[in-house]
């Protein structure tokens, strides 16, 4: 049986490699009880070496804050561009799509070259400005309360716009993807709007770079099994990729 120091070393090595661990998995691998692993995680957290969550642990704080979109645009630029390029290839001729807001969504909008006439419904003012010069793209800009942090609209008035339309695909930017908790964003009203968008789309496609996995925003959008496709970058850990695919989700790695 491994000593406490050896268990701690193993736990930290797995965390560094995988990005998250589950208590039950580590307990089985090390042939110890879940109580023992929880005590190990508590000690490691007290040393500032990891963050505990319910039944698991991550190397960084899993709770993500509400950051300004202009700040997010400076993070993981190349990864978001590759995700945007692949996502744009999923748009079909004479398609109708809906997109929410965020830095990844704006990068995606920059990659869109419409085939035939494309209808785009969006909450993002920045995405509208990016797409407005393409004459064969018809844009329905949702109205509502302007939210400066995301350069988008939210609220009950925004939700009302969705009552009488339907789209083939929703392209959804998110702040967190957790195998147990689901898909989240940092603002509760945006989460409610995203839920409504899912309700009018035939397929939901999540666009997120690998830093979003194992993270949680304040507002829950949905459980993982409600998502059809996730497009991300090669930074996703093998165990997280397996968890996504085990949930029946198509995973596209750019």
Number of C-alpha atoms within 10 A of each C-alpha: 8 11 8 12 10 10 17 17 12 15 23 20 12 15 18 14 13 17 23 27 24 17 22 16 14 19 16 12 8 14 11 14 13 17 12 14 24 18 11 17 23 17 14 17 16 11 9 11 14 21 19 21 15 9 13 19 24 22 20 16 14 21 15 16 13 13 13 14 19 13 10 14 15 10 14 14 14 13 18 25 21 20 25 25 17 18 24 18 12 12 18 15 11 14 18 21 22 23 25 25 24 26 26 27 27 26 21 25 22 16 19 20 15 21 13 12 15 22 18 21 25 25 28 25 20 19 27 21 11 16 21 12 9 13 11 16 21 17 20 14 18 22 20 17 13 16 14 10 13 24 18 25 25 24 16 13 13 19 19 13 15 16 12 7 9 17 19 15 22 25 27 22 24 28 26 29 29 21 18 13 17 20 29 28 25 20 18 16 15 25 22 19 21 26 15 17 26 24 16 19 19 13 18 22 23 22 26 25 30 22 17 21 23 26 23 24 25 17 18 23 24 18 15 20 14 16 21 17 19 23 22 27 20 13 14 17 16 13 14 20 19 13 16 21 14 12 15 15 19 15 17 16 17 18
